[in-house]
Amino acid sequence: MDPIWIVVCIILLVIAIPVVMYNALVRLRNQCRESWSDVDTELKRRHDLIPNLVETVKGYAGHERALFERVASLRREAMAGGLSPKGLAQRENQLLEALSGVFAVAESYPQLKADEQFQRLMHELVITEDRIQAARRFYNANVRDYNTRCQTFPSNMIAGWGGFHEEEFFEISDAHERSVPVVNLQETS
């Protein structure tokens, strides 16, 4: 083979490899952003269910005003936006903790647990929690792939040069917070 062709091939490789790596990083970063949007959509769905749930419980237990105000306040804070995945996870954890208080109140009212609207809202909330978990897993898988690419050689050099920064995982920090609140809608005799 002609030495000029060897030089041309080497130059093309030197140019092509960084371009391919850069484009892969862009693709992975965009997948992270898209999957974060899915998480955000599901969190908004949860946030939209909360006022209806609180109003239904409030009809039976109006004396729990402080609890309902706390849930409303935490919902507003979670919806405010502008938080990192870690910050939003902390805010959502607080909201779920406050919601567990609403569920505890509901446990005290058998007629509320039998209420069709309450049961429907609880069913929607369970479905929404499942969807949030699926979206969170998908987002975290994309973040893992992106961060791995940003951290491994030689793409880490392209990541540093191209301004790519690691993304945060959307995690729940405490095992207690990992469980979805359980409400027993069946009356015990």
N, C-alpha and C positions, 0 to 999 in steps of 0.2 A: 504494500500500500504506500502511496505517495506521502511523504512527511508533511506536506501542506494539509492534506486531508486529515491526518492525525491531529494536527494543531487545530484545525477548524472544528473537529469533533470535540476536542477537549474544551475549546472556548464555548461551544454550544452547550456542553454539559455544565460548565461553570455558570453559565447564564440560566439554563433551564432548571437546574435543581433548586436554586433559591426561589425562582418564580413559582415552581410547583409547591414548595413548602409554604410560601407566603399565601398562595391561593387556598391551600388546605387550612391554614390558620383562619383565614377570612371565613371559609365555609363553616368551620367548627364554631367560631364566634357567633355567626349568624344563627346557627342551630341552637346555641345557648340562649340567644335573645328570643328566638321564636318559642322555645319551650318555656322560657320564663313568662312569656305572654300567656301561654296555656295555664300556668299556675295562677297567674293574676286573674284570669277569667273565672277560674273555679273559686278563687277566694271571693271575688265579687258576688258570685252566685250565693256563697255562704252568707255574705254580708246582707244580701237582699232578703234572705230567709229569716234572719234574726229578728227584725222588727215585728214581723207577723207572729213569730213564735212568742216573743215577749208580750205582745198585746194579748194573745190567747191566754197565756199564763196569768197575766195581770188581771184579766177578767175574773179569775178565781182567787187570786192572792194579791189583791191590790195593796195590802199592807207591807209588801216587800219592796217598797219604793227605792230604797238605797241600792238594792241589788239591780233593779231594772235600770236605774240611772248609771250605774257602773258599766253594765253591759252596753248601754247606748254610747257612753263616753269612749269605751275601748273600741267599739265598732267604728266610731268617727275617726279615732286615731289610726286604726288599721287601714281605713279607706283613704286617709290623707295622702298617701304616696310619698315618694321621695326617699324611701328607706332602702337600704341594701337588703339582699336576701336574709342575711343574719339578723338585721334589725327587725325586718318584717316577721321573721319566724318568732322572735321574742314577743312582739306585739300580738301575733296570732295565738301564741301560747297563753298569754294573759287573757285574751278574749275567750279561749276555750275553757280556761279555768273559771271565769265568771259565768259562762254558760252552764258549766256543771252545777253551779249554784241554782240556776233556773231549773235545771232538771231535778235537783234535790227538792226544790219547792213543789214541783209537779208531782213528785212521789207522794206528797202529803195529801193530795187531792184525788181520790179515786174517780170522781166524776170528770175531772180534767183528763185523766189518763184514758177515759172512755170516750172523750170528745172526738168526733170524727175529724174536725179541722186540726186538732192537736196531733192526732195520729198521722194525718196526711203530711203535716209539717215535719214531724219527726222522721217519717219515711224519706221525705225529700232531703232532710239534713243528713241522714245516713248515706244516701246515694251521693250527695255532694261531697261528704268526707271521703268516700271511696274514690271519687274522681280527683279530689285534691291529692290524695296519696299517689294515685297513678301519675298525675301530672308532675308531682314532686320527684318521683322516681325517674321519670323521663328526663326532667331538667337536670337532676344530679348526675345521670349517666352522661348527658352531653357535656356537663361541666367537667366531669372526670376525664373524658376524652380530650377536651380542649386543653385542660390544665396539664395533662400528660404530654401533649404535643408542645406546650409552652415550656415544659421543664426538661425535655429530653434533647440530647445532642443529635444532630446539628440544628434541629428546628428551633431550639432555644435561642440560638444566635439570631435567627431571622425574627423571632418573636421580640427580642430585645430591640433589634434595629427597627422593626415595623411598629413598635408601640403597643404590642399585644400584652395585656396584663391578665393574670389569673383571675378567674371568676370565683365567687363565693358559693358554697353549697347552701341549699335551703334545707336546714336540718332542725330537728327538734332535739333539744339538749338533754332532757330528763326523761327517763323511762316512764314516769307517771304521766307525763304530758304526751307520750306516744299513744296512749290508749284513747279511743273515742269514747266519750261519755255514754254510758249504757242506761237506758230508761226501760224499765219493765212495764210494758203496757197491759200486761195481763194482771187482773185483780186476783189476789190470793184469798182463799176462803178460810 
